[in-house]
Amino acid sequence: MAIHKVGVVGCGLMGSGIAQVSAQAGFPTVVREVSSELVDKGLKGIEKNLSRLVEKGSLTEAAKNEIRGRLTGVTSISELKDCDVVIEAIIEQLPAKRELFTELDKLCPPHTIFASNTSSLTITEIAAATKRPQRFVGLHFFNPVPIMKLVEVVRTIATDPAVYEEMIAFGAKLGKTPVHANDSGGFIVNRLLVPYLLDAIRALEEGVGSVVDIDNSMKLGCGYPMGPFTLLDFVGLDTTYYIAQIMFDEFKEKRFAAPPLLKRMVLAGWHGKKSGRGFYDYSDPANPKPMSL
Ligand SMILES: NC(=O)c1ccc[n+]([C@@H]2O[C@H](COP(=O)([O-])OP(=O)(O)OC[C@H]3O[C@@H](n4cnc5c(N)ncnc54)[C@H](O)[C@@H]3O)[C@@H](O)[C@H]2O)c1
């Protein structure tokens, strides 16, 4: 099956990045948000990323305009009806994802392949909201999508092998390195990464070290490109909290339990870099300051 048109649902951190790489790979791409303000915000972010590439000399102005011309932002879900692949990147909550896919299943033709960018839900429980679990995969991209090279391509026991191979090839067309992953909550990366991030918060709660000292320890002692608190703020504390709850629910293991401090920060609206505050204060984005917690 040839993929002519790509749909993306959600134009936040991940959806905007996925829409960008899809348009950059040459696919006409429709991206849906819940309001025109959020569509504009997402598209502006993409515009900014592309302009940065032009400034650096890695993209011509003409190529940028072509990429931009392949991107359409919409608020109505019916605009996704003729897409060959629809990738979902909305809030990490099962009821919202299931509701969306039930609607898409009625709208899209039988050949359309559905993919979720979920971090922690199983693809099986999302696909069960549709009548096409055989045409359903996980496409788990990483943040920031235009830069991070990996995509986990997730198969369930119901995924048609031909659909799966097609999505592996699609991931490669988007310029990513696809890895095969089976449908277990968190797949490969988050199975390993989430307990590490939550342990960093527990270490902070127990007074083992400060935000800055723990970040520096993992950067300078282990060669990680950023410390756990910088990464948590980058991922989004709300998203991390949902992920922890889902993985704890799935595995019933303490290492996936959300620490109380994470919950309090989410309740306070401190969602990390995207909201201006998390473990660091981003009032001066070039010079984040650790929050006193
Ligand atoms: N943040 C990360 O580092 C990361 C990495 C990999 C995967 N993910 C996953 O990607 C998904 C999105 O995460 P994010 O970080 O982009 O969150 P985000 O909060 O930045 O963006 C989510 C967007 O989805 C929109 N939305 C909600 N319901 C919608 C609907 N029905 N239709 C269209 N848009 C809708 C919201 O308005 C919001 O703008 C989640 O499943 C998350 O677990 C996140």
PDBQT file of the ligand as one rigid body, heavy atoms in Angstrom, charges set to zero:
ROOT
HETATM    1  N1  LIG A 301       6.611  14.482  25.971  1.00  0.00    +0.000 N 
HETATM    2  C1  LIG A 301       7.394  13.471  25.595  1.00  0.00    +0.000 C 
HETATM    3  O1  LIG A 301       8.622  13.494  25.767  1.00  0.00    +0.000 OA
HETATM    4  C2  LIG A 301       6.792  12.261  24.901  1.00  0.00    +0.000 A 
HETATM    5  C3  LIG A 301       7.654  11.364  24.252  1.00  0.00    +0.000 A 
HETATM    6  C4  LIG A 301       7.101  10.266  23.570  1.00  0.00    +0.000 A 
HETATM    7  C5  LIG A 301       5.721  10.085  23.569  1.00  0.00    +0.000 A 
HETATM    8  N2  LIG A 301       4.908  10.981  24.223  1.00  0.00    +0.000 N 
HETATM    9  C6  LIG A 301       3.456  10.751  24.158  1.00  0.00    +0.000 C 
HETATM   10  O2  LIG A 301       2.918  11.604  23.150  1.00  0.00    +0.000 OA
HETATM   11  C7  LIG A 301       1.572  11.967  23.513  1.00  0.00    +0.000 C 
HETATM   12  C8  LIG A 301       1.462  13.477  23.529  1.00  0.00    +0.000 C 
HETATM   13  O3  LIG A 301       2.377  13.990  24.465  1.00  0.00    +0.000 OA
HETATM   14  P1  LIG A 301       2.902  15.505  24.386  1.00  0.00    +0.000 P 
HETATM   15  O4  LIG A 301       4.126  15.565  25.222  1.00  0.00    +0.000 OA
HETATM   16  O5  LIG A 301       2.937  15.970  22.964  1.00  0.00    +0.000 OA
HETATM   17  O6  LIG A 301       1.714  16.276  25.156  1.00  0.00    +0.000 OA
HETATM   18  P2  LIG A 301       1.264  17.809  25.008  1.00  0.00    +0.000 P 
HETATM   19  O7  LIG A 301       0.501  18.098  26.240  1.00  0.00    +0.000 OA
HETATM   20  O8  LIG A 301       2.417  18.674  24.641  1.00  0.00    +0.000 OA
HETATM   21  O9  LIG A 301       0.289  17.770  23.725  1.00  0.00    +0.000 OA
HETATM   22  C9  LIG A 301      -0.907  17.053  23.654  1.00  0.00    +0.000 C 
HETATM   23  C10 LIG A 301      -1.842  17.861  22.750  1.00  0.00    +0.000 C 
HETATM   24  O10 LIG A 301      -2.959  17.048  22.374  1.00  0.00    +0.000 OA
HETATM   25  C11 LIG A 301      -4.064  17.931  22.246  1.00  0.00    +0.000 C 
HETATM   26  N3  LIG A 301      -5.296  17.125  22.252  1.00  0.00    +0.000 N 
HETATM   27  C12 LIG A 301      -5.910  16.547  23.303  1.00  0.00    +0.000 A 
HETATM   28  N4  LIG A 301      -7.012  15.866  22.871  1.00  0.00    +0.000 NA
HETATM   29  C13 LIG A 301      -7.061  16.022  21.529  1.00  0.00    +0.000 A 
HETATM   30  C14 LIG A 301      -7.930  15.550  20.495  1.00  0.00    +0.000 A 
HETATM   31  N5  LIG A 301      -8.966  14.773  20.771  1.00  0.00    +0.000 N 
HETATM   32  N6  LIG A 301      -7.662  15.923  19.219  1.00  0.00    +0.000 NA
HETATM   33  C15 LIG A 301      -6.613  16.697  18.926  1.00  0.00    +0.000 A 
HETATM   34  N7  LIG A 301      -5.750  17.160  19.852  1.00  0.00    +0.000 NA
HETATM   35  C16 LIG A 301      -5.970  16.818  21.130  1.00  0.00    +0.000 A 
HETATM   36  C17 LIG A 301      -3.921  18.896  23.391  1.00  0.00    +0.000 C 
HETATM   37  O11 LIG A 301      -4.659  20.085  23.124  1.00  0.00    +0.000 OA
HETATM   38  C18 LIG A 301      -2.409  19.128  23.417  1.00  0.00    +0.000 C 
HETATM   39  O12 LIG A 301      -2.019  20.253  22.653  1.00  0.00    +0.000 OA
HETATM   40  C19 LIG A 301       1.281  11.292  24.849  1.00  0.00    +0.000 C 
HETATM   41  O13 LIG A 301       0.656  10.064  24.599  1.00  0.00    +0.000 OA
HETATM   42  C20 LIG A 301       2.681  11.087  25.423  1.00  0.00    +0.000 C 
HETATM   43  O14 LIG A 301       2.740  10.041  26.357  1.00  0.00    +0.000 OA
HETATM   44  C21 LIG A 301       5.408  12.071  24.872  1.00  0.00    +0.000 A 
ENDROOT
TORSDOF 0
